[in-house]
Amino acid sequence: MAQVKDESFLEVRNVHRSFWSGGGRVDVLRGIDMSVPSGALTMLRGRSGSGKTTLLNLLGGLDRPSAGEVLFKNRALHQWSDRQLTVIRRQEIGYIFQSYALLPLLTAWENVELSLRMAGTSRTQWKERVARCLELVGLTKRMHHRPSELSGGEQQRVAIAKAMAHRPHLLLADEPTAELDSQMAAHIIAIFRDIVEAEGIAICMTTHDSTLWGAADVVYQMVDGRIVTQ
């Protein structure tokens, strides 16, 4: 386990998120208060429909709250323009999705390198950084394979390497082990722990898998759009 620092660089204060549908207003988040500490693995746990993914989208500036505040390094993300949020997402936040989000015609190496291109990282750093990230996720021998030539677990590891390549302060992962068997899921979590320890990157992920919770530094239990326990 990482030694969780007292300071938090991501704060959520009394956040609500509602959507309108044909049947009226749907309250997905109902007064969320939480924080993500630096250099730690944080998990949002709960059943499907508890609001985990909606909250994760707010943490990364992919959505805006209906009320309340989301503060990233003392900056109110919900008040920033779309252009400003794009810069933050490309340079300071990494995303890992269930669908892997890899470009099928690019090799593992090229997919990770693309993240550095988009973040504006100096070209002189690309080779060393891509090699480092693929080594950290255990894919050195598979770096020249395309996604179709990789297993689901290997594709997820490429996605992790891609998300961390530009040295973000925060990695957000939405159910990153949902499509994997228990052995590979445990392996992915072990990689997350290595990233936290070796890179100092904070990771916040959603999961409904109770076998993974013990690996986290901080766990928030979500029920019906509320956090009920920490």
ABEGO torsion letter per residue (X at the ends): XBBBBABBABBBBGBBBBBBBAAEBBBABBGBBBBBBBGBBBBBBEBBGAGAAAAAAAAAGABBBABEBBBBGGBBAAABBAAAAAAAAAAABBBBBAAGGBBAABBAAAAAAAAAAAAGBBAAAAAAAAAAAAAAAGAAAAAABBAAABBAAAAAAAAAAAAAAAGBABBBBBGAAAABBAAAAAAAAAAAAAAAAAAGBBBBBBBABAAAAAABABBBBBBGGBBABX
